[in-house]
C-alpha cells in the first residue's frame, strides 16, 4: 500500500531470495500485509456464489498462504542461522499471529461449508490422483483441527494452539541460551591428554576467536566440541563436569524447561481429548503410516525385544573391557572408543583426512547424477546470510532439454548465532502440471567440523552421513513433481519422511561410492583397503546400544504423550529418567535432564512429538529399500529411476504405504535392518 512496502523484500515471492536486503524491521509490516492479503483471498473464496468447483474452491485453498509461508519461512530460517535480538523479537512478535491464522482455517465455518459443498458435487466425486487425495486430506485435516466442534470448542482449540506456539519457542530459546552459556576453558596442556589433534586445534581456535590469551583451549556444548571431549579426553573428572552440564541444560532459573514441558503435554492432551482422541499420539498419528500410538509402541517393543539380549551382552563386554565394574555415563563413550580401537584397531579419526568437505559434497553430487540423471552446479555470488554459505542449482535433462528444476543453499559450519544440529528446510515448493512447472528452492544446514588455520574442513564419517542425510531430504523436496502444492515436496507423513534421507546414508558405506569422494586431502589417495575393512567391521560395534538409544527416545516420547500425567508424576524428569534407564548402558544420575533439551519433542507445536519412533520406522524402510540397489548395483540407473519416480517425485500425492509397495513390489521387511545392524540372530 504505502511506498515503503514496495521495498519490503519479504512481500514478493522471488526465486533468488534477496538475503542481502532482508532486515528485522521488514518482518512485522510484511507479515501484517501478507496476513490481510491471505484473509482477503479467503473472503473471496468463501463469498463466491457460483457453483463449487475444484478451480474456485480447492485451488485457492492450496495457494492461500503461499506468500505468507514464503516470508515466514525465510524469517524462521534466518532466526535459526543468523539470529539477532531484533530478529528474534520480530519473529516472536509475528509467530503467534501466523500460527493463529493457520489454525483458524479449519475452524472457519464458511470455508468448511465451501469444502463440504464442493465435496458433494459430481466433479468432486469423480476426482482421482493427487486432487482426490487433496480433498480427502483437507476434510480429515479440518476434522482433526476442530471443524466439527461447537463455537466454544473451536475457540479453545485456537487458544491452545497460540499458547503451544509460544511455549515451544520458549523451549528452544532456553535450550539455545543454556547451551551457549556454558564454556570450559582449559589452560594446562597436560589436561588435554587423549584428545585427537583435530579437537585440540578446534578448541584452540575457539579460544582465539573469543580473544582468550594463549595457552587456552575452549570447549563448548556444541556437538563437535562435546562429542570429541566425551569420546577422547582422558580426564574423567572433566568429562563428568561437561556431561553434567550437557544433561542439565535448560533446568535453571527462568530457563527451566520443566514447567514448559508439563504445560505443553497438558495442552496437547487437552486438545486431543477435545477432538475425540484418547491422547496426542492417536491424534497426530492418524494420517501417518503407524496410524495409532499403540501400534507405534508395539513396533518399538518388538524391536526392543529383538535387541535386548545383544544390548546386555555389549554392556557386559564393555564393563569387562574397562575392568572397573559399573561404568558412569560419562565413561561409556570413552571406554567404547578404547574398546573399538582394541577390537578393530580402528580409530575413527584416521578417516578424517579422507573426508575433506568439498570432495565429499562433489562425490555426493556425482552419485545422484548416476542414479537420477540430475546435475548439481554451484552458482557463486548469490546473496546469502553468511559468506560461508554456498548456493547450487539442480539441472535435469529428463524433459528433453536442460532444465533447472531446483536450487538450494548449503550452510555447514557452527556459529554462535546459529542453532545446533543439521536440517533441511524448504523456501519454495513448486508445482508441476506436466507441461508447466515451477522450480523448488530449499536449504541444507549443519554444524560440521570447521576448517582450521592450516587445513580444510575434515569430517568424521558420521558427519559425512549427516550431509548425505540432509541432501536426501533436499532431493525429496527438489525432485517433487506434484500438481497440488500442499502435497508436493518433503511434506509427507513423519514416519515416511526419513526414508529419502536415511537411504542416502547407505552409499557412505560402499567401497565404490567412497572411491568417488573419499580422497586424502594432501595426497589424493583413496581410503586404504585395510582401513576400509576395519571401518566395515567396526560398523556394527555396539549396534544394539545405538538401537536401544533411539528406541529409548521413542519410548519416552510415546509414554509422555500417551501415559504421563503431572498429577501422578509431578517430577517429569524422574518419570523420563526411569523409562530411559532401561535403554541406557550406565546408571543415569538423579538429575538427568535430557528431556529438558529434547528439542525434537518440544521445540515446535507438533514437531516429533509422539513421532520419534519414526526414525526407527524409516530405518526399517531404508534398510529394506536399499537391498534393491544392492541387488542391481549401487549406481543402478534403473533402480534409481524407480526410486525417483515412485518415491522422490511423489511427495504426499499418494498413500506412502502404496508408494513403498510400488517401488519394492511388496511391504517392508524389518529383517533387513536387523541384518544390516548384525542383530538378526537372537542367540
Ligand atoms: Zn532427517
Boltz pocket constraint, residues with backbone or C-beta under 6 A from the ligand:
constraints:
  - pocket:
      binder: B
      contacts: [[A, 469], [A, 473], [A, 497], [A, 498], [A, 501]]
      max_distance: 6.0
